[in-house]
Structure formats: structure tokens, C-alpha cells
Amino acid sequence: MKLSTRGRYGIHAMYDLAQSFESGPQPLKSIAERQSVPEAYLEQLIAPLRREGLVKSVRGAQGGYLLARPPSEITIGQADASALRDNIK
């Protein structure tokens, strides 16, 4: 199976959020640095993941992004489909 760049980076971001699920919200800049993904590109990927209900955001000084559900309830296919669906529109 071939993944698009959007899909691959989206999965990297979801993986990072799954790894830090118990740690609370993660700033986008931290995710970008850990996954070696440009922050501006990651911003574009997070929006469709939020619309699909896979990721939620927390505002404020200690804010950031976290998975909307436990990692065990989210599949790679959901993350990839979300990125592809947004790309088609």
C-alpha cells in the first residue's frame, strides 16, 4: 500500500499523539520537531484530523493537541483517509 505524503505525515502526527496520550496536550511545535515534519505543513494536516474527530485541541498556555479517543480505538486507516479526503476537496 502506498501512502501519500499527507497521509504519512498525518500518521506520524497521530503516532506521536498516541505515544504522549497520558501526558496531556502536545504543542504543535513539539510534535513537528519530534517527527521531523515542517510545522506549517503539520498545521494543515491537523485541521482535517480535528474535523474527523480524531484529534482535539486545547487552548491556552498549556494547550496543544491530543487524541480525541484512546489510541486503541483509532486505526491508521482513519488517519490516512482523513488526510486524503481533505486533499480531494
N, C-alpha and C positions, 0 to 999 in steps of 0.2 A: 504494500500500500504506500503510495506517495502522498506526502503531506505538503501543503503549500507553506510558504514561509510564514504567513499569518497564522496558520494552524499550528505550526511547530513552535513559534514564539508564544502563542496563546497557551499551548500545553506546558511550556516551560514556566510561564507565569502561574498557571494553576498548580503545577507541581510544587513550586516554591511556596505558594499559599497553603498547600496541604502539609508541607513539612513544618510550617510555622503555625498550624491551626490552633494549637493550645497557647501560643504566645500573644494572641490578640492581633489587632490591625497592624499591617505592614505598610510603611510608606512606599510609594511607587518608586522613588529613587533607590531605595534599598533593594527592592525586587530587581530593578534594572541592573544594578551593579552585580548582584549575586548571580544573575542569569546571563550576564553579558549581552543584554538587549538594550538598544537605544531607548532612553526614557520617553522621548517624543513618540516613538513607534509603539511603545508599550501603552501609552495613554490611549491611542487609537484602538488597541486590542481589548482594553478593559471595558470600554463602553458597551460593546455587544455582549460581553460576558455578564455585565450588570443587567442589561435588558432581558437576558435569558434566565435571570435569577440564579446564576451560578456563583456570582461574587456580589458582595455588598460593600458599601463604603461607610466609613465613619469619619465625620468631620471633626476638626479641632486640632489642637497641638499634638495630641497623642493619637490622631486619626490615621487612616490609611485604608487598606483593602483587606478583606478576609473572605473566606469561602462562606457562602450562604447556608450550606449544609455540611454535614460531616464528610470528610474525604471519601469514606467508604460508599457514599451514596451518589458520587459523581463519576461518570465514565470519561475516558479520553475522547470517545466519540462525541459526547455532548460538547466538550470544549472545542473540538475541531469543527463540528457542524455550526456552532455559533459563529466562529470566525469566518467560515465560508459563506454562511447565509448573509452576513453583513457585507461581505465583499461583492456578492451578486447584485445587491440592491442598487 
